[in-house]
């Protein structure tokens, strides 16, 4: 797994940094020795948190203790309300199994992470190549199926189709980064990876789609009538990526 470079903490707003510091203190207080690691991942780890971004957290515990989790519920609810905190609780003993089951997600965590407390549990975590290839194909198939359904059921509803695009942006970018890594191509960021993959796929209009994906994710709005064709383009791009993933040895 790739190591994450050091991320300058001051690239997040002071408000978010205070919230993270409070959350870490609360986690230490509630979980004590049960807390192995608390990791920020995704755009927040890059210092690129936007108003529409989630604050993604990986919380690694020795055991899932009810009393401790109940005590942590209130500080976590504050973080959810203030900064869209989201993420997962993973037991240290099951980390390798979970990472293998969600290989594309954990590849992204490995690329974009900031350890807020405890051990860097991702530093030496290895996911079998076969599992990564299988999960990449699964992610892309699932994305194609979901986008087809969203297009059919939200047809001509620009707001819903734009939301479908926004929701697909992260998986497309992560899948592109994993695809390039499996092919042996260095990756600078998931966003750049998707641009590189799209540029190598036959067809026109990919640059327009990438711009629409960014706008949908950041602003939750597109010009009237643009979302439907963009969803169809996203389906075509994911399908082309899937075909390419299936050719990886």
C-alpha positions in Angstrom: 0.0 0.0 0.0 1.1 3.5 -0.7 2.2 5.7 2.1 0.5 9.0 2.7 2.7 12.1 2.7 2.6 14.5 5.6 -0.4 16.8 5.4 -0.1 20.3 6.8 -2.7 20.6 9.5 -3.3 24.3 8.9 -4.8 23.7 5.5 -8.1 23.0 7.2 -10.1 25.8 8.7 -9.4 26.7 12.4 -13.0 25.7 13.1 -12.6 22.2 11.7 -9.2 21.8 13.4 -10.8 22.6 16.7 -13.6 20.2 16.1 -11.1 17.5 15.3 -9.0 18.2 18.4 -12.2 18.0 20.5 -13.2 14.8 18.9 -9.8 13.2 19.5 -9.9 14.3 23.2 -13.4 12.8 23.5 -12.3 9.6 21.8 -9.3 9.3 24.2 -11.5 10.0 27.2 -14.3 7.6 26.2 -12.3 4.7 24.8 -9.0 5.0 26.8 -6.7 2.0 26.0 -9.4 0.5 23.7 -8.6 3.2 21.1 -5.8 2.1 18.7 -6.0 4.7 16.1 -8.1 7.6 14.8 -7.5 8.6 11.2 -8.8 11.3 9.0 -9.0 10.3 5.3 -10.2 11.6 2.0 -10.4 15.3 1.0 -10.1 16.4 4.7 -6.7 14.7 4.9 -5.6 16.6 1.9 -6.8 19.9 3.5 -9.4 20.3 0.7 -12.5 20.0 2.7 -15.4 21.8 1.1 -18.9 22.7 2.4 -20.3 19.6 0.6 -17.5 17.2 1.7 -17.8 14.6 4.5 -15.3 14.6 7.3 -14.2 10.9 6.9 -12.9 9.1 9.9 -11.5 5.6 10.5 -11.7 4.7 14.2 -9.8 1.5 15.1 -10.7 -0.1 18.4 -9.6 -3.3 20.3 -13.3 -4.1 20.9 -16.7 -2.5 20.4 -17.6 -1.7 24.0 -21.2 -0.6 24.4 -20.7 1.8 27.3 -17.7 3.4 25.7 -19.5 3.8 22.3 -22.6 5.3 24.1 -20.3 7.8 25.9 -18.8 8.8 22.5 -22.2 9.2 20.8 -22.7 12.8 21.8 -19.3 14.2 20.7 -19.7 12.2 17.5 -23.2 13.7 16.9 -21.7 17.2 17.3 -19.1 16.4 14.7 -21.8 15.0 12.4 -23.9 18.1 12.7 -21.0 20.6 12.5 -18.9 19.0 9.8 -20.7 16.0 8.3 -18.5 13.5 10.1 -18.8 10.1 8.6 -16.7 6.9 8.6 -16.4 3.5 10.2 -15.5 1.7 13.4 -13.1 -1.2 12.7 -11.7 -3.6 15.2 -7.9 -3.9 15.1 -8.2 -7.7 14.8 -10.4 -7.5 11.7 -8.6 -4.6 9.9 -7.0 -6.9 7.3 -10.2 -8.6 6.5 -12.2 -5.4 6.2 -9.5 -3.8 4.0 -9.5 -6.8 1.7 -13.3 -6.7 1.4 -13.3 -3.0 0.7 -10.0 -2.8 -1.2 -10.7 0.3 -3.3 -11.9 2.3 -0.2 -8.8 1.2 1.8 -6.5 2.0 -1.1 -7.9 5.5 -1.0 -7.4 5.7 2.8 -3.8 4.6 2.2 -3.2 7.4 -0.3 -5.0 10.2 1.6 -4.8 9.9 5.3 -3.8 11.9 8.4 -3.3 10.1 11.7 -5.0 12.1 14.4 -4.3 9.7 17.2 -2.4 6.5 17.8 -0.8 4.1 15.4 -0.7 4.5 11.7 -2.4 1.2 11.1 -2.4 1.7 7.4 1.4 1.9 7.1 2.1 -1.8 6.8 -1.3 -3.1 5.7 -1.1 -5.2 2.6 -4.1 -6.1 0.5 -3.8 -9.0 -1.9 -3.6 -7.9 -5.6 -6.3 -10.4 -6.5 -8.7 -8.9 -3.9 -8.0 -5.4 -5.2 -8.8 -6.4 -8.8 -12.0 -8.1 -7.8 -13.2 -5.3 -5.6 -12.4 -2.7 -8.3 -14.6 -4.6 -10.8 -17.3 -4.9 -8.2 -17.2 -1.1 -7.5 -17.5 -0.2 -11.1 -20.3 -2.7 -11.9 -22.2 -1.4 -8.9 -21.7 2.2 -10.0 -22.9 1.5 -13.5 -26.0 -0.3 -12.2 -26.8 2.4 -9.6 -26.4 5.2 -12.2 -28.7 3.4 -14.7 -31.3 3.2 -12.0 -30.9 6.8 -10.9 -31.2 7.9 -14.5 -34.4 6.0 -15.1 -36.1 6.9 -11.8 -35.1 10.5 -11.7 -35.5 11.2 -15.4 -35.8 14.9 -16.1 -35.4 15.8 -12.4 -32.2 17.8 -12.6 -31.8 18.0 -8.9 -31.8 14.3 -8.4 -29.7 13.6 -11.4 -27.1 16.1 -10.2 -27.1 14.4 -6.8 -26.4 11.1 -8.6 -23.5 12.6 -10.3 -22.1 14.1 -7.1 -22.4 10.7 -5.4 -20.6 9.0 -8.2 -17.6 11.4 -8.3 -15.7 9.9 -5.3 -16.1 6.3 -6.4 -15.1 7.1 -10.0 -11.9 8.9 -8.8 -11.0 6.2 -6.3 -11.5 3.5 -8.9 -9.4 5.4 -11.4 -6.6 5.7 -8.9 -6.7 2.0 -8.1 -6.9 1.1 -11.8 -3.7 3.1 -12.5 -1.9 1.6 -9.5 -2.8 -1.9 -10.6 -1.4 -1.0 -14.1 1.8 0.2 -12.5 1.2 3.9 -13.0 2.1 6.3 -10.2 -0.9 8.3 -8.8 -0.7 11.9 -7.5 -4.4 12.2 -6.5 -7.7 10.4 -7.3 -8.9 13.5 -9.2 -5.8 13.6 -11.3 -6.1 9.8 -11.8 -9.6 10.1 -13.2 -8.4 12.8 -15.6 -5.6 10.6 -16.8 -7.8 7.6 -17.2 -10.4 9.6 -19.1 -7.8 11.1 -21.4 -6.7 7.6 -22.4 -10.2 6.3 -23.2 -11.5 6.8 -26.8 -14.4 9.2 -27.2 -15.0 12.9 -26.9 -16.5 15.1 -24.2 -14.7 13.5 -21.2 -13.2 16.8 -20.2 -16.7 18.3 -20.1 -17.9 15.4 -18.0 -15.0 15.8 -15.5 -15.9 19.4 -15.1 -19.5 18.6 -14.5 -18.6 16.0 -11.9 -16.6 18.5 -10.0 -19.3 21.1 -10.2 -22.0 18.7 -9.1 -19.9 17.6 -6.2 -18.9 21.0 -5.0 -22.0 23.0 -5.8 -24.8 20.4 -6.1 -26.1 22.3 -9.1 -25.7 22.1 -12.9 -27.2 24.2 -15.8 -30.8 23.1 -16.6 -30.9 20.0 -18.7 -27.2 19.2 -18.3 -27.4 16.5 -15.6 -29.2 13.8 -17.6 -26.6 13.7 -20.5 -23.8 13.9 -17.9 -25.2 10.8 -16.0 -25.2 8.9 -19.3 -21.6 10.0 -19.9 -20.6 8.9 -16.4 -22.2 5.4 -17.1 -20.2 5.2 -20.4 -17.0 6.2 -18.6 -17.5 3.7 -15.8 -18.3 1.0 -18.3 -15.0 1.7 -20.2 -13.1 1.7 -17.0 -14.6 -1.7 -16.1 -13.6 -3.1 -19.5 -10.1 -1.9 -18.8 -10.0 -3.3 -15.3 -11.1 -6.7 -16.6 -7.9 -6.8 -18.8 -5.5 -6.4 -15.9 -3.4 -9.5 -15.3 
